[in-house]
Amino acid sequence: MKYSLKVDGSELTETSVTAVELVTELAEDDEGYTQTYHVGLKIRGNIVSEGSLSGNLFLWSLVPSDDAQAYKTVEVVCDHQGKVYRNYKLPKAFVVDYAEEHDASGEPTYYLYVKQKRSNAETASVWK
């Protein structure tokens, strides 16, 4: 499977994105079935180089939630042998969690968890 990740137009190619997970969940403060839900993407990949999008994800994770720059359009395309299986788009995503790992293999990796802004949850899209 090949992945591409775009954050506000900046793109990472399939060599730097290794896994993608779509998450939908009820708001933690709600009981039972509700219309309040969250949509998010958990993305893992390799940090390619300084100045690339993978290098700048850390900086995005530091932007406070009251800053307009905290919300970005995130799009992930999942492709297998030239066929697009999924295209996830979160037009007002913000960083929930970000981590980097540097192990003995020498290849640094990142973990990015973004969610769609709750008031814009219905604008999130997925197509096959």
C-alpha positions as a Python dict, from the first residue, in 0.01 Angstrom:
ca = {
    (1, 'M'): (0, 0, 0),
    (2, 'K'): (125, 347, -87),
    (3, 'Y'): (15, 659, 96),
    (4, 'S'): (42, 1027, 29),
    (5, 'L'): (-20, 1292, 293),
    (6, 'K'): (-102, 1654, 220),
    (7, 'V'): (-120, 1920, 488),
    (8, 'D'): (-242, 2252, 347),
    (9, 'G'): (-96, 2163, 8),
    (10, 'S'): (246, 2040, 125),
    (11, 'E'): (283, 1676, 33),
    (12, 'L'): (465, 1369, 162),
    (13, 'T'): (507, 1080, -76),
    (14, 'E'): (451, 712, -10),
    (15, 'T'): (810, 662, 104),
    (16, 'S'): (754, 865, 419),
    (17, 'V'): (402, 752, 523),
    (18, 'T'): (392, 393, 647),
    (19, 'A'): (49, 352, 809),
    (20, 'V'): (-286, 530, 831),
    (21, 'E'): (-583, 465, 1061),
    (22, 'L'): (-922, 639, 1043),
    (23, 'V'): (-1084, 691, 1384),
    (24, 'T'): (-1442, 789, 1459),
    (25, 'E'): (-1552, 811, 1820),
    (26, 'L'): (-1816, 959, 2044),
    (27, 'A'): (-1719, 1259, 2249),
    (28, 'E'): (-1576, 1142, 2582),
    (29, 'D'): (-1822, 1348, 2785),
    (30, 'D'): (-2130, 1192, 2621),
    (31, 'E'): (-2321, 888, 2739),
    (32, 'G'): (-2498, 652, 2504),
    (33, 'Y'): (-2568, 730, 2142),
    (34, 'T'): (-2525, 1092, 2048),
    (35, 'Q'): (-2476, 1308, 1745),
    (36, 'T'): (-2156, 1446, 1898),
    (37, 'Y'): (-1860, 1261, 1753),
    (38, 'H'): (-1500, 1308, 1651),
    (39, 'V'): (-1327, 1209, 1328),
    (40, 'G'): (-953, 1167, 1322),
    (41, 'L'): (-654, 1015, 1147),
    (42, 'K'): (-359, 840, 1307),
    (43, 'I'): (-62, 857, 1071),
    (44, 'R'): (279, 697, 1106),
    (45, 'G'): (580, 749, 887),
    (46, 'N'): (948, 820, 840),
    (47, 'I'): (1101, 1161, 897),
    (48, 'V'): (1250, 1234, 557),
    (49, 'S'): (1457, 1551, 593),
    (50, 'E'): (1479, 1884, 766),
    (51, 'G'): (1251, 2138, 602),
    (52, 'S'): (1018, 1875, 456),
    (53, 'L'): (661, 1833, 574),
    (54, 'S'): (765, 1541, 795),
    (55, 'G'): (1016, 1771, 964),
    (56, 'N'): (758, 2046, 1012),
    (57, 'L'): (486, 1828, 1172),
    (58, 'F'): (651, 1886, 1509),
    (59, 'L'): (621, 2263, 1466),
    (60, 'W'): (251, 2229, 1379),
    (61, 'S'): (196, 2026, 1695),
    (62, 'L'): (318, 2323, 1904),
    (63, 'V'): (65, 2575, 1770),
    (64, 'P'): (-191, 2664, 2043),
    (65, 'S'): (-555, 2581, 1970),
    (66, 'D'): (-664, 2946, 1982),
    (67, 'D'): (-433, 3026, 1687),
    (68, 'A'): (-591, 2999, 1339),
    (69, 'Q'): (-271, 2825, 1218),
    (70, 'A'): (-358, 2525, 1439),
    (71, 'Y'): (-629, 2420, 1190),
    (72, 'K'): (-514, 2283, 856),
    (73, 'T'): (-655, 2077, 571),
    (74, 'V'): (-524, 1720, 591),
    (75, 'E'): (-570, 1475, 304),
    (76, 'V'): (-447, 1116, 289),
    (77, 'V'): (-469, 900, -24),
    (78, 'C'): (-431, 522, 8),
    (79, 'D'): (-322, 358, -317),
    (80, 'H'): (-250, -8, -395),
    (81, 'Q'): (-104, -102, -732),
    (82, 'G'): (-236, 214, -896),
    (83, 'K'): (-588, 188, -754),
    (84, 'V'): (-701, 445, -498),
    (85, 'Y'): (-881, 266, -216),
    (86, 'R'): (-944, 559, 13),
    (87, 'N'): (-908, 934, 17),
    (88, 'Y'): (-953, 1087, 362),
    (89, 'K'): (-996, 1463, 394),
    (90, 'L'): (-1025, 1666, 713),
    (91, 'P'): (-1064, 2034, 617),
    (92, 'K'): (-1017, 2174, 971),
    (93, 'A'): (-780, 1931, 1141),
    (94, 'F'): (-571, 2000, 1449),
    (95, 'V'): (-296, 1799, 1618),
    (96, 'V'): (-405, 1590, 1915),
    (97, 'D'): (-81, 1399, 1959),
    (98, 'Y'): (261, 1397, 1798),
    (99, 'A'): (564, 1182, 1877),
    (100, 'E'): (899, 1100, 1725),
    (101, 'E'): (1105, 788, 1779),
    (102, 'H'): (1473, 737, 1715),
    (103, 'D'): (1578, 376, 1755),
    (104, 'A'): (1885, 165, 1679),
    (105, 'S'): (1791, 129, 1311),
    (106, 'G'): (1885, 494, 1261),
    (107, 'E'): (1566, 584, 1073),
    (108, 'P'): (1361, 837, 1271),
    (109, 'T'): (984, 789, 1264),
    (110, 'Y'): (686, 1003, 1359),
    (111, 'Y'): (333, 944, 1487),
    (112, 'L'): (70, 1209, 1414),
    (113, 'Y'): (-286, 1202, 1545),
    (114, 'V'): (-512, 1473, 1401),
    (115, 'K'): (-882, 1532, 1458),
    (116, 'Q'): (-1135, 1732, 1267),
    (117, 'K'): (-1259, 2036, 1458),
    (118, 'R'): (-1582, 1919, 1628),
    (119, 'S'): (-1795, 2203, 1490),
    (120, 'N'): (-1685, 2098, 1139),
    (121, 'A'): (-1707, 1719, 1181),
    (122, 'E'): (-1966, 1683, 904),
    (123, 'T'): (-1722, 1831, 651),
    (124, 'A'): (-1479, 1542, 693),
    (125, 'S'): (-1493, 1309, 397),
    (126, 'V'): (-1384, 966, 290),
    (127, 'W'): (-1431, 822, -55),
    (128, 'K'): (-1340, 501, -219),
}
